[in-house]
Amino acid sequence: MSGDPVVIDNCAIATMDGPRHDQPGTEYRSGHVTVTGDRITAVGEGPAPDVPGGARRIDGAGCLATPGLVNTHHHLYQWLTQGRAQQSVLFDWLTELYPVWARIDAEQVHAAATAGLAWLALSGCTTSTDHHYIFPRGLRGGDADPLAAEVAAAARVGLRFHPCRGSMDLGRSSGGLPPDEIVEDTDAALAATEDAVHRFHDPSPGAMVRVAAGPCSPFSVTPRLMRESAELARGLGVRMHTHLAESREEDAYCRQALGRTPAEYAEDLGWLGPDVWLAHCVQLDEAAIRRFAATGTSVAHCPTSNARLGAGIAPVRDLLRAGATVGLGVDGAASSEGTSLAGEMRQALLAARVRDGQGPSALTARQALWLGTRGGARCLGRDDEVGALRPGMLADIALWRLDTLAHDAIGHGPGDGDWGGDPVAALVLGPAAPLELLLVGGRPVVEAGELRTADAAGAAREVRAARRRLADLR
C-alpha cells in the first residue's frame, strides 16, 4: 500500500481502457490521473478538479501517462548467460546452454532475477511473469528453491509478479532434449508445483504474487506431466503457461514424434482454454488460430527473441482478427539481450508489418501499446485490475518523458505548449523514452529514470559476481 495520495497533472494520457485492440480506449491531450492508496481514483482532461489533502503533485508536462507495461513471458535466470550461442537456432541454442544452466543455484537465480526485474522496471514494466523450469538435483525445495529466490527478488524490486513453476521430466535418455540431470521425476514435479501454489499464490484482489503451472515444452515434458499439470492447475484455480510452436524444429518434432501439430497436441492434453497463455506460437496454421480464438487461449508474443533465434514471426494480425488475446513478452536475456518491454512494442509493430508482406496496416502504434498493457493483463487474468487507467484500477502507471530531442518532433506539434503531435507514436515508434515515474500500486518504483526501491548498481555487481561464479564451476 502506498502513502500519500498522488496527482499527476498536465500530461498526455493513453488510458487503454477500450475493449479491443482496435478500440484501444480514451486519450487525453492534457489531463490528470489521481491516486489514493493503491488505486486510481480519477482520470480525465484538464487539471484534477479535486486534489486530496496532503497529495503529492507531479507536473507531467511533456510526458505521456500509460498503464504500466505487462510482461507475459521471461526466463530471469538467463540473465546469467547473455550473449552465448549467437548464431544458433532454438534446439542448438538449448543444447549449448542446458549444461551451463544445470549448475545454477538459488543465490545466482536471486541475483539474476533482481537484475532482470530492475531492468524491466526501468523500461516501464509494472507486472511481470517468469517461467522457471531449471531445477538441478539438490536444488529443489526449502532455502535452495530457485522459485522462492525469484519471489524474494520481485519483492525487493517492487514489481507485481506472476511466476510459473516450470518443470521438465523428459530427459535425453527418454527422447527429450534436456540432459537427464536437470529433469525431475513426474510425481515430484507435480508435487512441487502444488507446493509452490500453496506457498506463494495470492488470489486476493490487488495481489503482488500469483503462481501458474508451467511445464516447459512438448520436447522436454511427457504427455502425463502436461495432462496432470492442467488438471492440478484447474483444481487449484491457477493459470497455465508453456512454450508452444516456437520454431520449425519444434513443429517437425511434434509432427514426427507425436503425430500432430503442436496446437493439436496441446488441445488433446487439455492445454487450450481461457486459463491458458502460450509463449511464442510462431508456427500456427489457420486451424490453430481459429481454435485459440474459440477457446479463449492467449498468446505471449516475443518478437525480439524469435528474431534473434531465427524462429520466424508469430501471426499476430491473424490472431487478433480472429479474436484471440495477444500480449508481449521479452523472453529470457540469453535469447533477447535487450529485454526491454517498451522495445518489444516497437519490435512487434515492425515484425507484424513485414510478416508475409502484410504492410503498415498490420499493426498500429496504439495496438502495439494495447498488446503491451491490456493484452498482457488479459493473458495473466488481471484485466479487471491492471493494464488500463481508469478509476478503481490498481495504480500501476508509467509516465514517459517525450519532450526529448529524439521524441519532440513526433510527440509535439504546432500549438501553445499543448500536445499537437502523437505521443503514442512517439513512445512506440521512437527510441526508448526516459521514464519519469513508475508507480506500482501507487508506490514509486522509478523516479526521474532511477530505481528507488533497490540499488541498481548493487544489483549489477551481484549478478556479475554470480555470473563469474557460474563460469568458474566448469
Secondary structure, 3 states (H helix, E strand, C coil): CCCCCEEEEEEEEECCCCCECCECCCEEEEEEEEEECCEEEEEEECCCCCCCCCCEEEECCCEEEEECEEECCCCHHHHHHCCCCCCCCHHHHHHHHHHHHCCCCHHHHHHHHHHHHHHHHHCCEEEEEEEECCCCCCCCCHHHCHHHHHHHHHHHHCCEEEEEEEECCCCHHHCCCCCHHHCCCHHHHHHHHHHHHHHHCCCCCCCCECCEEEECCCCCCCHHHHHHHHHHHHHHCCCEEEEECCCHHHHHHHHHHHCCCHHHHHHHCCCCCCCEEEEECCCCCHHHHHHHHHHCCEEEECHHHHHHCCCCCCCHHHHHHHCCCEEECCCCCCCCCCCCHHHHHHHHHHHHHHHHHCCCCCCCHHHHHHHHHHHHHHHCCCCCCCCCCCCCCECCEEEEECCCCCCHHHHCCCCCCCCCCCHHHHHHHCCCCCEEEEEECCEEEEECCEECCCCHHHHHHHHHHHHHHHHHCC
